[in-house]
Amino acid sequence: MTPTRLRRAAIAAAAAALAAFPLLSDNAYWQNLAIMAFLLAIMASAWNIISGYAGYVSLGQSAFLGIGAYTAAIAATALDVSPLLTAPLGGVTAAGAALLLALAGRRTRGIAFVIVSFAFLELAAIVASNWSSVTGGNHGLALPLPTWDSDYLNLPFYYALLALLALTVAGSWAIRRSRLGAGLVAIRDDESKAEGVGVPAARYKTAAFAASAFPIGVAGGVYGYYVSFLEPAAMFDIVIALQIVLAAHLGGVGTLWGPVAGAFLLEPLAQFTNQSLSGPDAGSWRLIIYGGLLSVIVLFFPKGVIAELVARVRRWRGAEPPALPGRRLTPVPRALPWTPQPSPGTGPLLVVEGLTRHFGGVRAVDGCSFTVERGSITGLIGPNGSGKTTVFNLLDGGLRAQAGTVHLAGRPIHALPPHRRARAGLARTYQATRIFPSLTVLENLLVPGRGSRAGSGTGSVAGSTTRAREWLEFVGMGEYAGHPAGRLSYGQQKLVELAQALMLEPRLLLLDEPAAGINPALVERLCEIIRTLNRGGMTVLIVEHDLPLVLSLCDRVHVMAEGRVLASGPPGRIEHDPAVQDAYLGEHTTAGAAK
C-alpha cells in the first residue's frame, strides 16, 4: 500500500472510530474529553488558515469563540429556539468581527500584528463585561438546559462538533488547494513579491481572517450551550488563545492535519491542568505552563513536534528525497503558449517622465525620463549606483515615486498599488531571484494565475494549471513542476521566476539582470527565450551589466548616470558615445564632455 493510501485509510479509520465511540461507551468523562478535543481542533485548524498559511500569527482567535457564544445565546433567547440552531449566526458575527480586525491590522505584521490581535481579544472582553444590558456583564449569562431526553446525554454536542470539525478541515483543505491558498502561502513567504505578481494581499488576508473566524464562531455557539453559562473571563481567555497556538505548533503549522493532531495531544494536558490547578493563581500557572511549552516548541521544533519527528525519522532511514539533478535543457519552443493581444493606443508602450526618488541626501533617481517602444527589446544600462534597479522598483510599485509619471499603453499607473500594476500588464523578475520556496514549482506559477490582467479572483487553480505547465515547458522546467521551488538551483529558480512573470501575460516584461550569477549555457538559453518572446509580440525592458549581451540583444538602449538618463539610441551609437564611455570610467560627465 502506498503512503498516500495508507494515510487515507488511517484517517478514515480514525473518523469511523470517533463517530462510533459514543455509541459504544456512555462514559461521560471520555465524551467530555472528546468534545473539548473537537473544540480545540476546530479552533486550531481555523487559526491555521490565517496564521499557518498566511503567516499572520494571531493571539486573538479565542475572541471569536466568545463572540460566537454570546451571539448564539442572545439570538436563541430572543427567538426562543435552541442555541444549536443559532450557532451559525455566531459564526457570521465572528466573521464580521474578523473583518474589523483585518482592517485594523492590515498594515501590521510580525510582532506588531500579534500585539494588535491580543488587544482585540482584550477589547472584546471589555465590551462583554461592560455591555451588561445585553451580555449580563460580569454576572454572566445563563442558557436554558437542553430539552432532549437525558438518555442522549451529550450526543448532540458531540456530533455537532465532530461534524463541524470535519467541515473545518475540509474547508482548510479546499482553501489550501485554491488560488487563495497559494496566494496566502506566497504572502507568508514574500508579501511584497506576492503583490508584484498580482496578488491583492489586503483582500486575500481579509478573506482568510473571515474564513478563520467563522468556524470558531459556530463552535462558540455550540460550546456556550454545552457549558450553559457564559462569563467574559472564561469566554475571552488568553489561556484558550495560547492553547490554540500551542496545538497548531505541536502538530505542525501550515499543514492540514497537524493542528488536529496537536489538539488531540494537548487536550489531555489541558484537562489535567484544569483538574490539578485551583485557586486564584490557577490561571497564572496555566499561562506559565502553556507559554513555556510553546517557547520550547518554537525554539526546538519550529515546524511542529510531529512534523519534525517525521522528518528526522525519514532522515534516519535515508528516505529523504534526493537532491534535484541538473537535466539537459530542451530547445526553446518556437511558438508561445499565449498570443499577446495588441495594446490599446499608439506611440510608445511605456512613457516615463520626471521620475524622482531620493533617500535622504542620496538622489537615487533624479528626474529620469525615457520611453519604451512597442514590440522592442530595450536596454537600461549604467554604472553601479546609477539608479537602474530603483527605476524598476518605481515602475512596479515596490517604491513610491516622489515625483514624475509612468504611463503604460497610455494609462497612468504611477498611483496604482503593485498588484494593480501587475494586472495592468507589467511583470518583473529580480536580480536576486524571489520565488516562493514553500510552494512547488507549479504552485509558484499558479499564484498569479492565468490572465491576471483580466482579474483572476480567488477561485480554483484548475483552470490555470494547463497554462502553467505550458510556460514551464517553454522555459525548460516542465519536469520540475512538482518539486519544492526552494530546493532548485539558482539558475533553475531564474527560469521559474521568468515563467511566473509570463503567467501574468504582460504587455511589458521587466528583466532585472537576468544573466547575473548563471552559467554561459543558461545565459544563451535566456537570450533565446527573450528573442522568442519578442518575436511573439512581447515588449521587453532589460537592466543588465553584461554590455555585449545588451548590445547584441536590444533594439534601443538608455544609459543612466546619477539617477537620470544620460544618453539614448541604438546599440551601435551608444557603444561609441563619449559621454557613455566617460560615465562608465567613473569620471564626471561634464568634465568628460569638456575634454
Summary of the structure (lengths in Angstrom):
residues: 595
radius of gyration: 28.8
end to end distance: 80.3
largest distance: 102.7
contacts: 2031
relative contact order: 0.10
helix: 59%
strand: 11%
